[in-house]
């Protein structure tokens, strides 16, 4: 039986590999075995937050704090969840509680600063209260689960935009034209009855129509919102003064006024053009000119750093980014700060300073939850893991770990043996015997699926490793997967026809197939497991098998005749019988 610690370790490993769904499942299994371990709730809260499931993350964080009020990380988990749920006031309070427990905790300090910035931005704001409305929170939850909107539904800027729409519904058409996320969200809302009900009760009901105007169906209203302000058409030149031409010109909306740029913006745009054309020195000149005119624009430092990155002048890029971050200490903007921190993380990663870069990406995401930054963080974590794994390889130390594993196995300390064999595999991942040894330890702990996985890896590395065939077949037999056990024994005997253990194992499997594999309940369980086997599923989907099984119900003799005349079909039916899906007699 697996322990809570083992499931926790599996969850930690999955988390490191950015497999957050798997991590959450492993932590849940660990919690079932040890529901009073506060760290398990903290870890699962982190996994849920990485999946943008902030309500679940909040619930776990609160349970963590309940179990251990002195655990500072629990407050960091709770503060982060509250931040992304838009409850900045409670987030600030939570971070402050955490800092009372651990005053030097940098994550709590960063989280508090970000939450305070958001709170200041929402105070005296007419739409801030909308984001605390339970109905709106439920609506955002629906958008977070739909794949068309999940990438941005947790973005604080989008959440604030929804709040603004609710407080000022007359601006909806403008929002849909300027932000495509609103149109995407509206499509999801109109297809979901619950979301539609919330939306029109909170939003559409607040739009006052002129007296006497006929009321429309809610979906018609939304369609009109989209059509009220048509997109401007390109202005055309006309050389005639026909009535039709003048009518067209009269119906066209007036051309949009050209934006008036300040001098520093002109210099910045010229720099952007040169950057796109890879004229980096010229781009740098324009950015410097822009900075002379406006030293308080943080993104100019970001652009200048991008030039230095292209020139591989990484130290200079870091200096410029730090200058921009100092500007933001006075002229605060969480989005600009997030961009600068992400740029800094990029530079540090190019210098192979993985830990520092990961820390910068995490700080950036605290400021603004941008999907591309999250993706870059995942890639960097994977790169760090690969580099560490490569640096860890040492065949000599691998053999030493394998020897320690053997000693632990002989002493009956099977979890310790697994740990040693795992270390041996990390030291030398191309040595097949280490996988076979670890599989043997898994078998002692009755963890047969893990054993099978290791034995398959062993055989990938060495297809003539006879001992692996024996052990793999034994695992399938114990799990009552007789069709798989039979197949493995037969493959092993092709390599070693005189292997007595495999000969006896094959006979035992054949006898079990004829006997039916135990009690009626055991046979049903075996058939149920077999139905999950892709090979069995494929056989059952084949037309000739479907037709045969239907014919056998009404004309058994004709079915038997068809089997005898078709060796391929006979082999498939035999496979179904071996798997326990079909019964004989």
C-alpha positions in Angstrom: 0.0 0.0 0.0 1.3 3.5 -0.8 1.8 6.0 2.0 0.8 9.6 2.2 4.5 10.6 2.0 4.8 8.6 -1.3 1.8 10.3 -2.8 3.2 13.7 -1.6 6.5 12.9 -3.3 4.8 12.0 -6.5 2.8 15.2 -6.3 5.9 17.3 -5.7 7.6 15.6 -8.7 4.5 16.3 -10.9 4.5 19.9 -9.8 8.1 20.3 -10.7 7.3 19.0 -14.2 4.4 21.5 -14.5 1.9 18.6 -14.5 -0.5 20.5 -12.1 -3.5 18.3 -12.7 -1.5 15.2 -11.7 0.0 17.0 -8.8 -3.4 17.9 -7.4 -4.6 14.3 -7.7 -1.6 13.0 -5.9 -1.9 15.5 -3.1 -5.6 14.6 -2.8 -4.7 10.9 -2.4 -2.2 11.9 0.2 -4.8 13.9 2.1 -7.2 10.9 2.1 -4.5 9.0 4.0 -3.3 11.9 6.2 -6.0 14.6 6.4 -4.3 16.5 9.2 -1.0 17.4 7.3 -1.2 21.1 6.7 1.6 21.0 4.1 -0.5 18.7 1.8 -3.3 21.4 1.7 -0.6 24.1 1.0 0.8 22.1 -1.8 -2.6 21.3 -3.4 -3.5 25.0 -3.0 -0.4 25.8 -5.1 -1.4 23.3 -7.7 -4.9 24.7 -8.0 -3.6 28.2 -8.3 -1.3 27.1 -11.1 -4.5 25.7 -12.8 -6.2 29.1 -12.2 -8.7 27.3 -9.9 -8.5 30.1 -7.3 -11.6 29.3 -5.3 -10.3 25.7 -4.7 -6.8 27.2 -3.9 -8.4 29.5 -1.3 -10.3 26.6 0.4 -7.1 24.6 0.7 -5.1 27.5 2.0 -7.7 28.2 4.7 -7.6 24.6 5.7 -3.8 24.7 5.9 -3.9 27.8 8.2 -6.6 26.1 10.3 -4.3 23.1 10.9 -1.2 25.2 11.5 -1.8 28.9 12.1 2.0 29.5 12.4 2.8 28.2 8.9 3.6 31.4 6.9 3.3 29.8 3.5 -0.4 29.1 4.2 -1.0 32.8 4.4 1.0 33.4 1.1 -1.2 30.7 -0.6 -4.4 32.3 0.7 -3.3 35.9 -0.2 -2.5 34.8 -3.7 -5.9 33.1 -4.2 -7.7 36.2 -2.8 -5.7 38.5 -5.1 -6.8 36.6 -8.2 -10.3 36.4 -7.0 -10.3 40.2 -6.8 -10.6 40.5 -3.0 -7.6 42.8 -2.6 -8.7 44.0 0.9 -8.7 40.5 2.3 -5.5 39.7 0.5 -3.7 42.6 2.1 -5.1 41.5 5.5 -3.9 37.9 4.9 -0.4 38.9 3.8 -0.1 41.1 6.9 -1.1 38.1 9.1 1.5 36.0 7.5 4.2 38.7 7.9 3.3 38.8 11.6 4.4 35.1 11.7 7.4 35.5 9.4 8.5 39.2 9.0 11.3 38.4 6.5 9.3 36.3 4.1 10.0 37.8 0.7 7.0 36.1 -1.0 4.6 37.6 1.6 6.3 41.0 1.2 5.9 41.0 -2.6 2.4 39.7 -2.4 1.4 42.4 0.1 2.9 45.1 -2.1 1.0 43.9 -5.2 -2.3 43.6 -3.3 -1.9 47.1 -1.8 -1.3 48.5 -5.3 -4.4 46.8 -6.6 -6.4 48.0 -3.5 -5.3 51.6 -4.0 -6.4 51.4 -7.6 -9.9 50.1 -6.8 -10.7 52.5 -3.9 -13.2 55.2 -4.8 -13.8 53.1 -7.9 -17.5 52.8 -8.9 -17.1 49.3 -10.3 -14.9 47.7 -7.6 -17.9 46.5 -5.7 -19.2 44.5 -8.7 -16.2 42.2 -8.4 -17.3 41.2 -4.9 -20.8 40.3 -6.1 -21.3 36.4 -5.7 -23.1 36.3 -9.0 -20.2 38.0 -10.8 -17.7 35.7 -9.2 -19.8 32.7 -10.3 -19.9 34.1 -13.9 -16.1 34.6 -13.9 -15.8 31.0 -12.7 -17.8 29.8 -15.7 -15.5 31.8 -18.1 -12.4 30.4 -16.4 -13.6 26.8 -17.1 -14.4 27.3 -20.8 -11.3 26.7 -23.0 -12.3 29.7 -25.2 -11.9 32.2 -22.3 -9.9 30.4 -19.7 -6.6 32.0 -20.9 -7.7 35.5 -19.8 -10.8 35.0 -17.5 -8.5 35.2 -14.4 -6.6 38.3 -15.7 -7.2 41.1 -13.2 -7.6 43.6 -16.1 -10.4 41.5 -17.6 -12.1 41.1 -14.3 -12.0 44.9 -13.8 -13.4 45.4 -17.3 -16.4 43.1 -16.5 -16.9 45.2 -13.3 -16.9 48.4 -15.3 -19.4 47.0 -17.9 -21.8 46.1 -15.0 -21.5 49.6 -13.5 -21.7 51.4 -16.9 -23.6 49.1 -19.3 -24.0 51.9 -21.8 -20.3 51.4 -22.7 -20.7 47.8 -23.7 -20.5 48.4 -27.4 -17.3 50.4 -27.1 -15.7 47.6 -25.0 -16.6 44.9 -27.5 -15.0 47.0 -30.3 -11.8 47.8 -28.4 -11.3 44.5 -26.5 -11.9 41.1 -28.4 -12.0 39.3 -25.0 -15.4 40.8 -24.3 -16.9 39.4 -27.6 -15.4 35.9 -26.8 -16.8 36.0 -23.3 -20.2 37.1 -24.6 -20.3 34.1 -26.9 -19.6 31.7 -24.0 -22.2 33.4 -21.8 -25.0 33.2 -24.4 -24.4 29.4 -24.8 -24.5 28.7 -21.1 -28.0 29.0 -19.5 -26.7 29.7 -16.0 -24.2 32.3 -17.2 -26.8 33.9 -19.5 -29.2 34.2 -16.5 -26.6 35.9 -14.4 -25.4 38.2 -17.1 -28.8 39.6 -18.1 -30.0 39.9 -14.5 -26.8 41.9 -13.5 -26.2 43.7 -16.8 -28.9 43.8 -19.4 -31.5 44.6 -16.8 -29.7 47.9 -16.0 -30.0 49.3 -19.5 -32.9 51.7 -19.7 -34.8 51.8 -23.0 -36.5 55.0 -24.2 -40.2 55.1 -23.5 -42.3 53.3 -26.1 -39.5 51.3 -27.5 -40.3 47.7 -28.0 -38.5 45.3 -25.8 -36.3 42.7 -27.4 -35.3 39.1 -26.4 -32.0 39.1 -24.5 -30.1 37.5 -27.4 -31.5 40.1 -29.7 -30.3 42.8 -27.4 -26.8 41.4 -27.4 -26.9 41.2 -31.2 -27.9 44.9 -31.4 -25.1 45.9 -29.1 -22.7 44.3 -31.6 -24.4 46.1 -34.6 -25.0 49.6 -33.1 -21.6 50.9 -34.1 -20.4 49.4 -37.4 -16.7 49.4 -38.1 -15.6 52.4 -40.1 -14.9 51.7 -43.8 -11.8 53.0 -45.6 -12.3 56.4 -47.0 -12.7 56.3 -50.8 -12.1 59.1 -53.4 -14.9 59.9 -55.8 -14.4 61.8 -59.0 -18.2 62.2 -59.7 -20.9 64.0 -57.8 -23.7 61.5 -58.3 -26.5 61.3 -55.8 -25.5 57.7 -55.0 -21.9 58.7 -54.2 -22.9 61.6 -52.0 -25.4 59.4 -50.2 -22.6 56.9 -49.4 -20.4 59.6 -48.1 -23.2 61.0 -46.0 -23.8 57.5 -44.4 -20.2 56.8 -43.6 -19.1 57.7 -40.1 -16.6 60.5 -39.8 -12.9 59.3 -40.0 -11.2 58.7 -36.7 -8.9 61.6 -35.7 -5.2 60.7 -36.1 -3.6 60.3 -32.7 -1.3 63.2 -31.6 2.0 61.8 -30.4 4.3 63.6 -28.0 7.9 64.0 -29.1 9.2 61.2 -26.9 6.6 58.8 -28.3 7.7 59.7 -31.8 11.3 58.8 -30.9 10.1 55.6 -29.3 8.1 54.5 -32.4 11.1 55.2 -34.6 13.2 53.1 -32.3 10.6 50.3 -32.6 10.7 50.4 -36.4 14.5 50.1 -36.3 14.4 47.3 -33.8 12.0 45.4 -36.1 14.4 45.9 -38.9 17.3 44.7 -36.7 19.1 48.0 -36.8 19.8 47.8 -33.1 22.3 50.7 -32.8 19.8 53.1 -34.4 17.0 51.7 -32.3 19.2 52.4 -29.2 19.8 56.0 -30.3 16.1 56.6 -30.6 15.3 55.0 -27.3 18.0 57.1 -25.6 16.5 60.3 -27.2 13.0 59.3 -25.9 14.4 58.8 -22.4 16.0 62.2 -22.5 12.5 63.6 -23.1 10.7 61.4 -20.7 12.7 59.5 -18.0 9.5 58.5 -16.2 8.3 56.1 -18.8 9.3 52.6 -17.5 8.7 50.7 -20.8 11.4 52.8 -22.5 13.9 51.0 -20.3 12.2 47.7 -21.2 12.7 48.5 -24.9 16.3 49.5 -24.4 17.0 46.3 -22.6 15.5 44.3 -25.5 18.2 45.9 -27.8 20.9 44.9 -25.3 19.6 41.3 -25.3 19.8 41.1 -29.1 23.4 42.4 -28.8 24.1 39.8 -26.1 25.1 42.6 -23.7 23.3 41.0 -20.8 24.8 42.9 -17.9 23.9 46.2 -19.5 20.4 44.9 -20.1 20.0 44.1 -16.4 21.3 47.6 -15.4 18.7 49.3 -17.7 15.9 47.1 -16.3 16.8 47.9 -12.7 16.7 51.6 -13.7 13.1 51.1 -15.0 12.1 49.3 -11.8 13.4 52.2 -9.7 11.2 54.5 -11.8 8.2 52.3 -10.9 8.9 52.7 -7.2 7.6 56.3 -7.7 5.2 55.9 -10.8 3.6 52.6 -9.8 2.1 50.3 -12.5 1.7 46.6 -11.9 1.5 45.8 -15.6 4.7 47.7 -16.5 6.5 46.2 -13.5 5.4 42.7 -14.6 6.9 43.4 -18.1 10.2 44.6 -16.7 10.4 41.6 -14.3 9.7 39.2 -17.1 12.4 40.8 -19.2 14.8 40.5 -16.3 13.9 36.9 -16.0 14.7 36.4 -19.7 18.1 38.0 -19.3 19.0 35.9 -16.3 17.9 32.7 -18.1 20.2 33.6 -21.0 23.0 33.8 -18.4 22.0 30.3 -17.1 21.0 31.8 -13.7 17.9 29.6 -13.6 16.9 30.0 -10.0 17.1 33.8 -10.1 15.2 33.8 -13.4 12.5 31.6 -12.0 12.2 33.9 -9.1 11.8 36.9 -11.4 9.1 35.1 -13.5 7.2 34.3 -10.3 7.4 37.9 -9.2 6.2 39.1 -12.6 3.2 36.8 -12.3 2.3 38.2 -8.9 2.1 41.6 -10.5 0.2 40.5 -13.6 -1.0 37.0 -14.6 0.1 37.0 -18.2 -0.2 33.6 -20.0 2.9 34.0 -22.1 5.0 34.7 -19.0 3.5 31.6 -17.3 4.5 29.6 -20.4 8.0 31.0 -20.3 8.3 30.0 -16.7 7.2 26.5 -17.4 9.8 26.2 -20.2 12.5 27.5 -18.0 11.6 25.1 -15.2 11.8 22.3 -17.7 15.1 23.5 -19.0 16.5 23.8 -15.4 15.3 20.3 -14.7 16.9 18.9 -17.9 20.2 20.6 -17.1 20.2 19.4 -13.6 19.4 15.9 -14.7 22.2 16.0 -17.2 24.7 17.3 -14.7 23.6 14.7 -12.2 24.6 11.8 -14.4 27.5 9.8 -13.0 27.6 6.0 -13.8 30.0 5.3 -11.0 27.8 6.9 -8.4 24.9 5.2 -10.0 26.4 1.8 -9.3 27.0 2.8 -5.7 23.4 3.8 -5.3 22.3 0.5 -6.9 24.4 -1.4 -4.3 22.8 0.5 -1.5 19.5 -0.3 -2.9 20.3 -4.0 -3.0 21.4 -3.9 0.7 18.1 -2.2 1.7 16.1 -4.7 -0.3 17.8 -7.6 1.4 17.0 -6.0 4.8 13.3 -5.7 3.8 13.4 -1.9 3.6 11.7 -1.7 0.3 10.8 2.0 0.2 14.4 2.8 1.0 15.5 0.4 -1.8 13.2 2.2 -4.2 14.7 5.5 -3.2 18.3 4.2 -3.9 17.3 2.6 -7.2 15.6 5.8 -8.3 18.9 7.7 -7.5 20.8 5.1 -9.5 18.5 5.7 -12.5 19.0 9.4 -12.3 22.8 8.8 -12.2 22.6 6.5 -15.2 19.2 6.5 -16.9 20.4 4.1 -19.7 21.2 1.1 -17.4 18.3 -1.4 -17.7 19.1 -3.4 -14.6 18.3 -0.4 -12.3 14.7 -0.3 -13.6 14.4 -4.1 -13.2 15.6 -3.8 -9.6 13.3 -1.0 -8.7 10.4 -3.0 -10.3 11.2 -5.9 -8.0 11.0 -3.6 -5.0 7.7 -2.2 -6.2 6.4 -5.8 -6.5 7.2 -6.3 -2.8 5.0 -3.3 -2.0 2.2 -4.7 -4.2 2.6 -1.6 -6.5 2.3 -3.7 -9.7 1.4 -0.9 -12.2 4.6 1.0 -11.2 6.6 -2.3 -11.5 5.2 -2.9 -15.0 6.1 0.6 -16.1 9.7 0.1 -14.9 10.0 -3.3 -16.6 8.7 -1.8 -19.9 11.4 0.8 -19.7 14.0 -1.9 -18.9 12.9 -3.8 -22.1 13.1 -0.7 -24.2 16.7 -0.3 -23.2 17.4 -4.1 -23.6 14.9 -6.2 -25.4 16.7 -9.4 -24.5 16.6 -8.9 -20.7 14.9 -12.2 -20.0 14.5 -11.6 -16.3 12.3 -8.5 -17.1 10.0 -10.7 -19.2 9.5 -13.1 -16.2 8.8 -10.3 -13.7 6.5 -8.4 -16.1 4.4 -11.5 -16.9 4.1 -12.2 -13.1 2.8 -8.7 -12.5 0.1 -9.1 -15.2 -0.8 -12.5 -13.8 -1.2 -11.1 -10.3 -3.4 -8.3 -11.7 -5.4 -11.1 -13.5 -4.5 -9.6 -16.9 -4.0 -13.1 -18.2 -4.0 -12.1 -21.9 -1.1 -9.8 -21.3 0.8 -12.3 -19.1 0.4 -15.0 -21.8 1.7 -12.6 -24.5 4.8 -11.6 -22.3 5.6 -15.2 -21.5 5.4 -16.2 -25.2 7.8 -13.3 -26.2 10.2 -14.3 -23.4 10.2 -17.9 -24.5 11.1 -16.9 -28.0 14.4 -15.5 -26.5 14.9 -18.4 -24.0 12.8 -21.4 -25.1 14.2 -23.6 -22.2 13.5 -21.1 -19.4 11.6 -23.3 -16.9 10.1 -20.4 -14.9 8.5 -19.0 -18.0 7.3 -22.4 -19.2 5.6 -23.1 -15.9 4.2 -19.5 -15.8 2.7 -19.9 -19.3 1.0 -23.2 -18.3 -0.4 -21.5 -15.1 -1.8 -18.7 -17.2 -3.4 -21.0 -19.7 -5.0 -23.0 -16.9 -6.3 -19.8 -15.3 -7.9 -18.7 -18.6 -9.7 -22.1 -18.9 -10.9 -21.9 -15.3 -12.2 -18.4 -15.8 -10.1 -16.6 -13.3 -11.8 -17.0 -9.9 -15.2 -16.1 -8.5 -17.9 -14.5 -10.5 -17.1 -11.1 -8.9 -13.4 -11.5 -9.8 -14.3 -12.4 -13.3 -16.4 -9.3 -13.7 -13.6 -7.1 -12.3 -11.1 -8.7 -14.7 -13.4 -8.1 -17.7 -13.9 -4.5 -16.5 -10.2 -3.9 -16.4 -9.7 -5.6 -19.7 -12.2 -3.2 -21.3 -9.9 -0.3 -20.5 -7.1 -1.9 -22.4 -6.6 0.0 -25.8 -5.9 -3.3 -27.6 -9.1 -4.9 -26.4 -11.1 -1.7 -27.2 -9.7 -1.8 -30.7 -10.7 -5.4 -31.3 -14.2 -4.7 -30.0 -14.6 -1.8 -32.5 -13.7 -3.8 -35.5 -16.7 -4.5 -37.8 -15.9 -8.2 -38.4 -15.8 -8.8 -34.6 -19.1 -6.8 -34.0 -20.8 -8.8 -36.8 -19.5 -12.1 -35.4 -20.7 -11.5 -31.9 -24.1 -10.5 -33.1 -24.4 -13.6 -35.3 -23.2 -15.9 -32.4 -26.3 -14.8 -30.4 -28.7 -16.2 -33.0 -26.6 -18.7 -35.0 -23.8 -20.1 -32.8 -22.8 -22.7 -35.3 -22.4 -20.3 -38.1 -20.3 -18.1 -35.9 -18.0 -21.1 -35.0 -17.7 -21.9 -38.7 -16.7 -18.3 -39.5 -14.0 -18.4 -36.8 -12.5 -21.7 -38.2 -12.4 -20.2 -41.7 -10.7 -16.9 -40.6 -7.4 -17.4 -38.6 -7.1 -13.6 -38.0 -10.6 -13.4 -36.6 -10.0 -16.5 -34.5 -6.9 -14.9 -32.9 -9.0 -11.8 -32.0 -11.7 -13.9 -30.4 -9.1 -15.9 -28.5 -7.6 -12.6 -27.2 -11.0 -11.5 -25.9 -11.5 -14.9 -24.1 -8.0 -14.6 -22.6 -8.8 -11.1 -21.4 -12.1 -12.4 -19.7 -14.3 -10.2 -22.0 -15.8 -13.4 -23.5 -16.6 -16.6 -21.7 -16.6 -20.1 -23.1 -19.0 -22.9 -22.2 
